[in-house]
């Protein structure tokens, strides 16, 4: 499948590289291909299965789109990708709207009564936005074995078929417990998990962790 | 140990009942003892080990205090308990500042750059506030076996000795994985977990669940 990954930072590269490895044709989108920095140029040379293109060109090719850019810039990135290139497609937003401009801990630029994913859905009503994978670090997104035991990841979106397709792609990365949270309002909780994620990361000194949803015990009644 | 539980709702009764069962002398605090409703009167009759008193009287007896009232009213409740009755004591805040006045899903009355627990600590600097247990439902707080597998609970607070004492009490309730998140700023993440908790509760149709922190795999390097 043609998959577009928007954003060339650590998250974008990590996902693009792994999605190419598992057999997809990957289009990695950036703002200006002429301004790729040295490290990215070297990375692209090592990943011949990943095509490098502008946000708009990359988005035009993908049957499914992953937004892996900085959450704070997500709205500009999707604007650059172009409304027509998003229409009708599953767009998985794995980003978090973290504002580090006031230092650590960062705050969320949107939360509580709204979420970044809902804002994206309102801005692009024809895109089928799914929030997912944002509760684990990039390395863990593509290699669950970095965590010592099974853990859960989550999807939320207003289109149940889109949630299923997103979950299918996530499963290809090796995830075994993909919890469907239903409507996109659940993205609030997924994004608001980040402050706890950051505290856990600090307390363990590692980002390679996850949380496993432990279900209710079977009633003995 | 003399333990004070502030708040006579489901959370307060559940904790008070179990803490008495495991051998503590429990003082259950309320605003006005003369206005106890029928259900509470019946509950108290069934729990002779729990002494019923005003917030202030209950707080005066406890060596440790649990705030189990409605998070939205936490500041009034601690004010009624009285600054002198809180000074120097470990005060475990198990509440969540959920505002249901605009329907479901509720929003948090404070979040992102502050938390209820931090507000309480600022209001009562001599109390040793610990946020904890707020990430599971009342029944699960006192009976971890309601969940099908092991799960984590968390403590955060600026006083490490207080976090240790709170964790000790929580362990008496049967919890085996009590994660120390350090300073009270981590209460933001613990309170902001609630929207995800609510989505999970909706998707499973049960509140008897938990999340297990899965640590980083041991490096093979």
Interface residues (C-beta under 8 A of the other chain):
Chain A: X105 X107 X108 X111 X112 X113 X145 X146 X147 X148 X149 X150 X151 X152 X154 X156 X179 X180 X181 X182 X185 X186 X188 X189 X190 X192 X193 X194 X195 X196 X197 X198 X199 X200 X202 X203 X204 X206 X208 X209 X210 X211 X212 X213 X214 X215 X216 X217 X218
Chain B: X105 X107 X108 X111 X112 X113 X145 X146 X147 X148 X149 X150 X151 X152 X154 X156 X179 X180 X181 X182 X185 X186 X188 X189 X190 X192 X193 X194 X195 X196 X197 X198 X199 X200 X202 X203 X204 X206 X208 X209 X210 X211 X212 X213 X214 X215 X216 X217 X218
